[in-house]
Amino acid sequence: PVLILGESGTGKEMTARAIHQRSSRKNGPFVAINCSAIPESLIESELFGHEKGAFTGAHAQRKGRIEHSSGGTLFLDEIGELPRGVQAKLLRFLESGEIRRVGDNEAFTVDVRVVCATHRNLEEMVSTGDFREDLMFRINTFEVQLPSLRERKDDILLLARHLLRRFRPAIKPGDDAFSPQAATMLVEYPWPGNVRELANVVEHAAILCDAGPIEPNHLPTRKFDNRKPAVAQFSATSRLTLREIEMQAIHEVLERHDGNKPKAAEELGISLKTLYNKLNQMSSLEQSA
């Protein structure tokens, strides 16, 4: 069993598929189920299947997702959302390899490799009683931690170009897909939605840009308008020193965020500590003047 951890949008299902495709089970089925998307009353039947007449509406026997994935891989996304009662039955299956359909007295063996994923902290859930500790140990034989997109900025443009080729197949790897200004904006954006959000932005830009490289005006206004570098507002004829330009940029960003320093530091692309240092330097200069 493999447990994939990471924020939403980091590519947990893609990682699970990669594990499946590079395993000895690659010729078997890959079955994915999002545990948070199925009502609690149906999740047990969805996983284990049911017999005819097991409950109201069960008009025929139905195989569950575990049975459908026999010989291959079962991917349980958002495993942290699994109800406690179903957690116990999943644990039994992982320990014995046997399942029993809802309404059936006979158990049978299924050969399945289980890969789980979650964006939640399972250890905290164990401490609060929301997740079984024995199940956490059972699904976490091998752990894969996926970094957020903001932690791997060097990958942003590589991924953006790759995603753009989905919508513009004619683009070649060496083409200038993004202008320098647009590329800078993509790299500096914090990407709270990770790769999923990046894919959405690239698709938006591809729709607006008929030909040539993606420019800043092709990027979604609501995301990027407040992130255009403040120095771009100064003309080449302005007689300002670099420090004065920096001071004005910091003041403008702070005003835009109503004095919220963490948000201002994020937009400026500097740490909060660096922002405080610059503000102290500015204050000292103003006092000496």
C-alpha positions as CSV (number, residue, x, y, z in Angstrom):
1,P,0.0,0.0,0.0
2,V,1.1,3.5,-0.8
3,L,-0.2,6.7,0.9
4,I,0.1,9.9,-1.2
5,L,0.1,13.2,0.8
6,G,-0.2,16.7,-0.6
7,E,-2.4,19.8,-1.0
8,S,-5.4,19.7,-3.4
9,G,-4.3,20.1,-7.0
10,T,-0.7,18.7,-6.6
11,G,-1.4,15.7,-8.8
12,K,-2.1,12.9,-6.3
13,E,-4.3,10.9,-8.8
14,M,-1.7,11.3,-11.5
15,T,0.9,10.0,-9.2
16,A,-1.3,7.0,-8.3
17,R,-1.7,6.3,-12.0
18,A,2.1,6.5,-12.5
19,I,2.6,4.0,-9.7
20,H,0.1,1.7,-11.4
21,Q,1.5,2.0,-14.9
22,R,5.0,1.2,-13.6
23,S,4.0,-1.8,-11.6
24,S,3.5,-5.5,-12.4
25,R,-0.3,-4.7,-12.3
26,K,-0.2,-2.3,-15.2
27,N,-2.3,-4.6,-17.5
28,G,-5.0,-4.7,-14.8
29,P,-7.7,-2.1,-14.1
30,F,-7.0,1.2,-12.4
31,V,-10.2,2.1,-10.4
32,A,-10.4,5.5,-8.7
33,I,-12.9,6.5,-6.1
34,N,-13.2,9.9,-4.3
35,C,-14.3,9.1,-0.7
36,S,-15.5,12.6,-0.1
37,A,-17.8,12.6,-3.2
38,I,-20.0,9.7,-2.1
39,P,-22.8,10.0,0.5
40,E,-22.0,8.1,3.8
41,S,-25.0,5.9,3.3
42,L,-23.7,4.6,0.0
43,I,-19.9,4.4,0.4
44,E,-20.0,0.8,1.8
45,S,-22.0,-0.5,-1.1
46,E,-19.8,1.5,-3.5
47,L,-16.7,-0.1,-2.2
48,F,-17.9,-3.7,-1.4
49,G,-20.9,-4.1,-3.6
50,H,-24.3,-5.5,-2.5
51,E,-26.7,-8.4,-3.1
52,K,-30.1,-8.1,-4.5
53,G,-32.6,-6.9,-1.8
54,A,-29.8,-5.9,0.6
55,F,-31.6,-2.6,1.1
56,T,-34.3,-0.4,-0.5
57,G,-33.5,0.2,-4.1
58,A,-31.1,-2.8,-4.4
59,H,-32.9,-4.4,-7.3
60,A,-30.0,-6.5,-8.5
61,Q,-26.6,-7.7,-7.4
62,R,-23.8,-5.2,-7.9
63,K,-20.1,-5.5,-7.8
64,G,-18.2,-2.9,-5.7
65,R,-15.2,-0.9,-6.7
66,I,-12.8,-3.2,-4.9
67,E,-14.1,-6.2,-6.8
68,H,-13.9,-4.3,-10.1
69,S,-10.2,-3.5,-9.4
70,S,-9.2,-7.1,-8.9
71,G,-5.8,-7.8,-10.5
72,G,-5.1,-4.1,-10.6
73,T,-5.0,-1.0,-8.4
74,L,-7.7,0.7,-6.3
75,F,-7.1,4.4,-5.7
76,L,-8.9,5.8,-2.7
77,D,-8.7,9.6,-2.9
78,E,-9.5,11.7,0.2
79,I,-9.2,8.6,2.4
80,G,-9.5,10.9,5.4
81,E,-13.2,11.5,4.6
82,L,-14.0,7.8,5.0
83,P,-16.6,7.2,7.8
84,R,-15.3,5.3,10.9
85,G,-17.6,2.3,10.3
86,V,-16.3,1.8,6.8
87,Q,-12.7,2.3,8.0
88,A,-13.1,-0.9,10.1
89,K,-14.3,-2.9,7.1
90,L,-11.6,-1.5,4.8
91,L,-9.0,-2.5,7.5
92,R,-10.3,-6.0,7.6
93,F,-10.1,-6.3,3.8
94,L,-6.5,-4.9,3.8
95,E,-5.5,-7.5,6.5
96,S,-7.3,-10.5,5.0
97,G,-7.8,-9.8,1.3
98,E,-11.4,-10.8,1.7
99,I,-14.6,-8.8,1.1
100,R,-18.2,-9.4,1.7
101,R,-20.9,-7.7,-0.3
102,V,-23.6,-5.9,1.7
103,G,-26.4,-8.4,2.4
104,D,-24.2,-11.4,1.7
105,N,-22.9,-14.0,4.3
106,E,-20.1,-15.4,2.2
107,A,-16.7,-13.7,1.9
108,F,-14.4,-14.1,-1.1
109,T,-10.8,-13.1,-1.8
110,V,-9.9,-10.2,-4.1
111,D,-6.3,-9.5,-5.3
112,V,-6.0,-5.7,-5.2
113,R,-3.2,-3.2,-4.7
114,V,-4.5,-0.2,-2.7
115,V,-3.1,3.4,-3.1
116,C,-4.6,6.1,-0.9
117,A,-4.3,9.9,-0.9
118,T,-5.4,12.8,1.3
119,H,-4.7,16.5,1.8
120,R,-5.5,16.1,5.5
121,N,-3.1,15.4,8.4
122,L,-4.0,11.8,9.3
123,E,-2.0,11.8,12.5
124,E,-4.0,14.8,13.8
125,M,-7.2,12.9,12.8
126,V,-6.0,9.9,14.8
127,S,-5.4,12.1,17.9
128,T,-9.0,13.5,17.6
129,G,-10.5,10.1,17.0
130,D,-11.6,10.8,13.4
131,F,-9.3,8.2,11.9
132,R,-8.3,4.7,13.0
133,E,-4.6,4.5,13.9
134,D,-4.4,0.8,12.8
135,L,-5.8,1.7,9.4
136,M,-3.3,4.6,9.1
137,F,-0.4,2.1,9.7
138,R,-1.9,-0.4,7.2
139,I,-2.3,2.1,4.3
140,N,1.0,3.9,5.0
141,T,3.5,1.1,4.1
142,F,5.2,3.6,1.7
143,E,4.5,7.3,1.9
144,V,4.9,9.8,-1.0
145,Q,4.8,13.5,-0.1
146,L,4.0,15.8,-3.0
147,P,5.3,19.4,-2.7
148,S,3.1,22.3,-3.5
149,L,3.7,24.3,-6.7
150,R,5.0,27.3,-4.8
151,E,7.7,25.0,-3.4
152,R,9.0,24.1,-6.8
153,K,9.0,27.3,-8.8
154,D,11.5,25.9,-11.3
155,D,8.7,23.6,-12.5
156,I,6.1,26.3,-13.1
157,L,7.1,27.3,-16.6
158,L,7.9,23.7,-17.6
159,L,4.4,22.7,-16.6
160,A,2.8,25.7,-18.1
161,R,4.4,25.0,-21.5
162,H,3.4,21.3,-21.3
163,L,-0.2,22.3,-20.4
164,L,-0.3,24.9,-23.2
165,R,0.5,22.2,-25.8
166,R,-2.7,20.5,-24.8
167,F,-4.6,23.5,-26.3
168,R,-2.0,24.3,-29.0
169,P,-0.5,21.0,-30.3
170,A,1.5,22.9,-32.9
171,I,3.7,24.5,-30.2
172,K,7.2,23.0,-30.2
173,P,9.3,22.6,-27.0
174,G,11.7,25.4,-28.1
175,D,9.0,28.0,-29.0
176,D,8.5,31.1,-26.8
177,A,5.1,30.1,-25.5
178,F,5.1,32.9,-22.9
179,S,6.4,36.5,-23.0
180,P,9.1,37.4,-20.4
181,Q,6.5,39.5,-18.5
182,A,3.9,36.8,-18.5
183,A,6.5,34.2,-17.5
184,T,7.6,36.3,-14.5
185,M,4.0,36.7,-13.4
186,L,3.4,33.0,-13.5
187,V,6.5,32.2,-11.5
188,E,5.8,34.9,-8.8
189,Y,2.1,33.9,-8.3
190,P,1.7,31.7,-5.1
191,W,-0.6,29.1,-6.8
192,P,-2.9,28.1,-3.8
193,G,-4.7,25.7,-6.2
194,N,-1.4,24.2,-7.4
195,V,-1.2,22.5,-10.8
196,R,-4.9,22.3,-11.1
197,E,-5.1,26.1,-10.9
198,L,-2.2,26.5,-13.3
199,A,-4.0,24.3,-15.9
200,N,-7.1,26.6,-15.5
201,V,-5.0,29.7,-16.0
202,V,-3.2,28.3,-19.1
203,E,-6.5,27.3,-20.7
204,H,-7.9,30.8,-20.1
205,A,-4.8,32.4,-21.7
206,A,-5.0,30.0,-24.7
207,I,-8.6,31.0,-25.3
208,L,-7.7,34.7,-25.4
209,C,-4.5,34.4,-27.3
210,D,-5.0,33.4,-30.9
211,A,-1.3,33.3,-31.9
212,G,2.2,34.3,-30.6
213,P,3.3,34.1,-27.0
214,I,1.0,34.5,-24.0
215,E,1.1,38.1,-22.8
216,P,0.1,39.5,-19.3
217,N,-3.2,40.7,-20.7
218,H,-4.1,37.1,-21.6
219,L,-3.9,36.0,-17.9
220,P,-7.0,36.1,-15.7
221,T,-7.5,39.7,-14.5
222,R,-8.8,38.7,-11.0
223,K,-5.7,36.7,-10.2
224,F,-2.9,38.8,-11.7
225,D,-4.0,42.5,-12.0
226,N,-2.9,43.2,-8.4
227,R,0.4,41.3,-9.0
228,K,1.8,43.4,-11.8
229,P,5.2,44.7,-10.7
230,A,4.8,48.2,-9.2
231,V,8.0,49.3,-10.9
232,A,6.3,49.0,-14.3
233,Q,4.3,52.1,-13.4
234,F,7.4,54.3,-13.5
235,S,8.4,55.7,-16.9
236,A,11.9,55.7,-18.2
237,T,12.1,59.5,-17.8
238,S,11.4,59.4,-14.1
239,R,14.3,60.9,-12.1
240,L,14.0,58.6,-9.1
241,T,16.7,56.5,-7.4
242,L,16.3,52.8,-7.2
243,R,15.7,53.1,-3.4
244,E,12.9,55.7,-4.0
245,I,11.3,53.4,-6.6
246,E,11.4,50.6,-4.1
247,M,9.9,52.7,-1.4
248,Q,7.1,53.8,-3.6
249,A,6.4,50.2,-4.7
250,I,6.2,49.0,-1.1
251,H,3.9,51.9,0.0
252,E,1.6,51.2,-3.0
253,V,1.4,47.5,-2.3
254,L,0.7,48.1,1.5
255,E,-2.0,50.5,0.6
256,R,-3.6,48.0,-1.8
257,H,-3.7,45.5,1.0
258,D,-4.8,48.0,3.7
259,G,-1.6,47.7,5.6
260,N,-1.6,43.8,5.7
261,K,2.1,43.1,5.7
262,P,2.0,39.3,5.1
263,K,-0.1,39.8,2.0
264,A,2.1,42.7,0.8
265,A,5.3,40.7,1.3
266,E,3.7,37.8,-0.7
267,E,2.8,40.2,-3.6
268,L,6.3,41.8,-3.5
269,G,7.9,38.3,-3.6
270,I,9.9,38.8,-0.5
271,S,9.8,37.3,3.0
272,L,7.9,39.1,5.8
273,K,11.2,39.6,7.6
274,T,12.7,41.3,4.6
275,L,9.7,43.6,4.3
276,Y,10.0,44.6,8.0
277,N,13.7,45.3,7.4
278,K,13.0,47.5,4.5
279,L,10.3,49.4,6.4
280,N,12.7,50.0,9.2
281,Q,15.3,51.3,6.8
282,M,12.8,53.6,5.2
283,S,11.7,54.9,8.6
284,S,15.4,55.6,9.5
285,L,15.9,57.5,6.2
286,E,12.8,59.6,6.7
287,Q,13.8,60.5,10.3
288,S,17.4,61.4,9.2
289,A,15.9,63.6,6.4
